Amino acid sequence: MSNLLKDKVVIVTGAASGIGRSIAISAARHGARAVLVSDIAELPCEGGTPTTQEIDALGVTARFVKTDVSKKSEIDALVDAAEEFGGVDVMVANAGITARDDGADVSEESYRRVMSVNLDGTLFSAQAAARQMKAKGKEGSIVLMASMGGIVGAGMTVAYSTSKGGVVLMAKSLADALGPDGIRVNAVAPGTIDTHLLRTSPGIAEAAEGFRKRTPLRRLGKPSEIGDAVVWLGSDMSSYVTGIALVVDGGLLSVI
Ligand SMILES: NC(=O)c1ccc[n+]([C@@H]2O[C@H](COP(=O)([O-])OP(=O)(O)OC[C@H]3O[C@@H](n4cnc5c(N)ncnc54)[C@H](O)[C@@H]3O)[C@@H](O)[C@H]2O)c1
């Protein structure tokens, strides 16, 4: 499709399903040399072929690496796996979850689980990638998956929004810390994207139709539209862009 990611080694967490799967496939379509598909399970949440098979079919090398992003040791092993291909150039910390009982009374267990995946996992992914990039003198790109829920609050997603707001400031803070090494760090903040997470998260699923109607483009987003944004941030086309939260929402945040 293009050579925007030519010769780049790309890691995507949460890449079995939804947005992560689309990002991994987009990376392959845009010339990546190798794509490491990381997730807790290899099969997409909704079934279908594993992401690695889709990428193999494009003639690009793909590896599935089973990783629970809330465990630092597993992320370190994931990034070590990129050594085989010369090290990671683009790290996409995409894995994220919602909580079934989110809201003002979210349980301690759910709150901690959301934070451990959405915040801890995102930080550990960025740290491990940056460490390897610095060791190899690579001017890499790190993309963190935030959400429109990390820019505006919502009573039904207290834990989730808190975690995603943290991701936005994590990107800004890491951009400052890693910029002198030539490493860029940005967040992407999707609006309502048609995925398993959107359709199965209580509160969010019911609100989706209302969001669609209020969205200036009058439709939900496609996972591939987040993939396109991430490819741009991973590529040299965005070489002077760091510390931003790129909103990809069909215009929704501009009008609510
Ligand atoms: N769908 C939306 O509307 C939307 C909007 C804004 C932000 N996001 C964010 O986009 C990202 C992807 O969401 P999605 O809609 O594709 O969801 P999804 O549920 O379809 O996919 C998420 C993937 O993450 C994996 N995952 C869950 N816990 C993990 C863990 N501990 N370690 C590794 N992988 C794990 C799951 O197995 C799954 O494959 C998330 O960070 C989500 O918060 C989604």
The ligand as an SDF file (V2000), in Angstrom:
LIG
                    3D

 44 48  0  0  0  0  0  0  0  0999 V2000
  -13.3800    0.5500   20.6810 N   0  0  0  0  0  0  0  0  0  0  0  0
  -13.4430    1.8090   21.0410 C   0  0  0  0  0  0  0  0  0  0  0  0
  -14.4340    2.5080   20.7970 O   0  0  0  0  0  0  0  0  0  0  0  0
  -12.2660    2.4540   21.7420 C   0  0  0  0  0  0  0  0  0  0  0  0
  -12.3360    3.8260   21.9610 C   0  0  0  0  0  0  0  0  0  0  0  0
  -11.2770    4.4480   22.5880 C   0  0  0  0  0  0  0  0  0  0  0  0
  -10.1640    3.7170   22.9760 C   0  0  0  0  0  0  0  0  0  0  0  0
  -10.1250    2.3790   22.7500 N   0  0  0  0  0  0  0  0  0  0  0  0
   -8.9190    1.6750   23.1850 C   0  0  0  0  0  0  0  0  0  0  0  0
   -8.3670    0.9430   22.1150 O   0  0  0  0  0  0  0  0  0  0  0  0
   -7.6660   -0.1950   22.6180 C   0  0  0  0  0  0  0  0  0  0  0  0
   -8.1390   -1.4360   21.9070 C   0  0  0  0  0  0  0  0  0  0  0  0
   -9.5310   -1.5960   22.1740 O   0  0  0  0  0  0  0  0  0  0  0  0
  -10.4900   -2.4610   21.2490 P   0  0  0  0  0  0  0  0  0  0  0  0
  -11.7320   -1.6910   21.0880 O   0  0  0  0  0  0  0  0  0  0  0  0
   -9.7750   -2.9570   20.0640 O   0  0  0  0  0  0  0  0  0  0  0  0
  -10.7840   -3.6750   22.2690 O   0  0  0  0  0  0  0  0  0  0  0  0
  -10.8720   -5.2610   22.0440 P   0  0  0  0  0  0  0  0  0  0  0  0
  -11.4630   -5.7770   23.3080 O   0  0  0  0  0  0  0  0  0  0  0  0
  -11.5290   -5.5690   20.7570 O   0  0  0  0  0  0  0  0  0  0  0  0
   -9.3420   -5.6890   21.9570 O   0  0  0  0  0  0  0  0  0  0  0  0
   -8.4880   -5.5290   23.0520 C   0  0  0  0  0  0  0  0  0  0  0  0
   -7.4080   -6.5890   23.0110 C   0  0  0  0  0  0  0  0  0  0  0  0
   -6.5830   -6.4100   24.1760 O   0  0  0  0  0  0  0  0  0  0  0  0
   -6.2890   -7.6860   24.6880 C   0  0  0  0  0  0  0  0  0  0  0  0
   -5.9480   -7.6110   26.1060 N   0  0  0  0  0  0  0  0  0  0  0  0
   -6.7760   -7.4470   27.1590 C   0  0  0  0  0  0  0  0  0  0  0  0
   -6.0960   -7.5010   28.2990 N   0  0  0  0  0  0  0  0  0  0  0  0
   -4.7860   -7.7080   27.9790 C   0  0  0  0  0  0  0  0  0  0  0  0
   -3.6000   -7.8610   28.7260 C   0  0  0  0  0  0  0  0  0  0  0  0
   -3.5990   -7.8640   30.0600 N   0  0  0  0  0  0  0  0  0  0  0  0
   -2.4310   -8.0510   28.0450 N   0  0  0  0  0  0  0  0  0  0  0  0
   -2.4200   -8.0900   26.6910 C   0  0  0  0  0  0  0  0  0  0  0  0
   -3.5110   -7.9540   25.9330 N   0  0  0  0  0  0  0  0  0  0  0  0
   -4.6900   -7.7720   26.5710 C   0  0  0  0  0  0  0  0  0  0  0  0
   -7.5430   -8.5130   24.4380 C   0  0  0  0  0  0  0  0  0  0  0  0
   -7.2460   -9.9040   24.4760 O   0  0  0  0  0  0  0  0  0  0  0  0
   -7.9680   -8.0120   23.0660 C   0  0  0  0  0  0  0  0  0  0  0  0
   -7.4030   -8.7830   22.0290 O   0  0  0  0  0  0  0  0  0  0  0  0
   -7.9130   -0.2060   24.1190 C   0  0  0  0  0  0  0  0  0  0  0  0
   -6.8070    0.4000   24.7910 O   0  0  0  0  0  0  0  0  0  0  0  0
   -9.1550    0.6420   24.2680 C   0  0  0  0  0  0  0  0  0  0  0  0
   -9.2530    1.2260   25.5550 O   0  0  0  0  0  0  0  0  0  0  0  0
  -11.1570    1.7240   22.1580 C   0  0  0  0  0  0  0  0  0  0  0  0
  1  2  1  0
  2  3  2  0
  2  4  1  0
  4  5  1  0
  4 44  2  0
  5  6  2  0
  6  7  1  0
  7  8  2  0
  8  9  1  0
  8 44  1  0
  9 10  1  0
  9 42  1  0
 10 11  1  0
 11 12  1  0
 11 40  1  0
 12 13  1  0
 13 14  1  0
 14 15  2  0
 14 16  1  0
 14 17  1  0
 17 18  1  0
 18 19  2  0
 18 20  1  0
 18 21  1  0
 21 22  1  0
 22 23  1  0
 23 24  1  0
 23 38  1  0
 24 25  1  0
 25 26  1  0
 25 36  1  0
 26 27  1  0
 26 35  1  0
 27 28  2  0
 28 29  1  0
 29 30  1  0
 29 35  2  0
 30 31  1  0
 30 32  2  0
 32 33  1  0
 33 34  2  0
 34 35  1  0
 36 37  1  0
 36 38  1  0
 38 39  1  0
 40 41  1  0
 40 42  1  0
 42 43  1  0
M  CHG  2   8   1  16  -1
M  END
$$$$
